[in-house]
């Protein structure tokens, strides 16, 4: 009887142990399966999100490259237009450098007193056969202003201000009418553009302005070259970054394929 009871108890315990292990195994597998399913889903979501991020990143960078190229084209045209305007101002430059290398005050005294002197200046006028409005026109340069540096525009403004100032002075010579232009804003503009020549401007005033024309022109050319070089370098850096990113993305895709095969 006791043996029977002990045998039944042992069997029961054995069944319970087997059942416990079976349940634990089933639960573990169920949990493992659910975990694996969620982990796979999470990996897929991460891969999709990363792909989407790469698409956005690539799109943003490609858009940046396109924008920089477009901007570079505008800057290139602006540089061409501004320098073209400087070339068109050559008659005014010639007038200023040739006429005002002489003593302007003495010439004005003679013109004021003798009509023959006025006639002389009218005859030698370098612009008499030119359309003055066309010569003075700086529309091209004004349109280029948003696409050139502040330094370039400041130098060009000073350059044009001197030429325009000297043109007015020459027109006064032709009619023998002296006007005091010592307080003209042209001096302020030139001092800002060429601060290193401020003492020279204060010392020589109007009579020394024509000396600064070529200096300003050379500085404009130097600044334009540097301006274009910096713009080109920025564009090249963005294109290089885009190339590196594309290469990195290809490597990432290749690595993912190898992982999936494993």
Protein Blocks (a to p, Z undefined) as FASTA:
>chain_A
ZZmmmmmmmmmmmmmmmmmmmmmmmmmmmmmmmmmmmmmmmmmmmmmmmmmmmmmmmmmm
mmmmmmmmmmmmmmmmmmmmmmmmmmmmmmmmmmmmmmmmpcfklmmmmmmmmmklmmmm
mmmomklmpcfklmmpcklmmmmmmmmcfklmmmmmmmmmmmmmmmmmmmmmmnopacdf
klpcklmmmmmmmmmlmmmmmmnmmmlmmmmmmmmmmmmmmmmmmmmmmmmmmmmmmmmm
mmmmmmmmmmmmmmmmmmmmZZ
